[in-house]
Amino acid sequence: MLELLEPFRGQRGRVVRLIEVARLGPARKGPRMGPNDFRDR
């Protein structure tokens, strides 16, 4: 990891924090709520 962060010397703390906040990982999968149609009511 230090090799990857070498270009960001002096800013490593910020870069690590951005990576943590970004929550990089697999996309969430699951059903999504469709749009509500209120014309029938």
C-alpha positions as CSV (number, residue, x, y, z in Angstrom):
1,M,0.0,0.0,0.0
2,L,2.9,2.3,0.7
3,E,4.0,1.9,-2.9
4,L,0.6,3.0,-4.1
5,L,0.6,6.0,-1.8
6,E,4.2,7.1,-2.7
7,P,3.0,9.8,-5.2
8,F,0.9,11.3,-2.4
9,R,3.8,11.7,0.0
10,G,2.7,14.3,2.6
11,Q,-1.0,13.7,1.8
12,R,-1.2,10.1,2.8
13,G,-3.6,10.7,5.6
14,R,-6.0,12.5,3.4
15,V,-5.8,9.9,0.7
16,V,-6.4,7.0,3.2
17,R,-9.4,8.9,4.7
18,L,-10.9,9.5,1.2
19,I,-10.6,5.8,0.4
20,E,-12.3,5.0,3.7
21,V,-15.1,7.5,3.1
22,A,-15.6,6.4,-0.5
23,R,-16.6,2.9,0.7
24,L,-15.2,1.3,-2.5
25,G,-16.6,-2.2,-2.8
26,P,-19.2,-4.3,-4.6
27,A,-22.4,-2.5,-5.6
28,R,-25.4,-3.1,-3.4
29,K,-27.9,-5.4,-5.0
30,G,-31.5,-5.7,-4.2
31,P,-35.0,-4.6,-5.2
32,R,-35.6,-1.0,-5.7
33,M,-38.9,0.8,-5.1
34,G,-40.6,1.8,-8.4
35,P,-42.1,5.2,-8.9
36,N,-45.5,5.8,-7.2
37,D,-48.4,6.6,-9.5
38,F,-50.9,8.7,-7.7
39,R,-53.2,9.2,-10.8
40,D,-55.4,6.3,-9.8
41,R,-56.4,7.8,-6.4
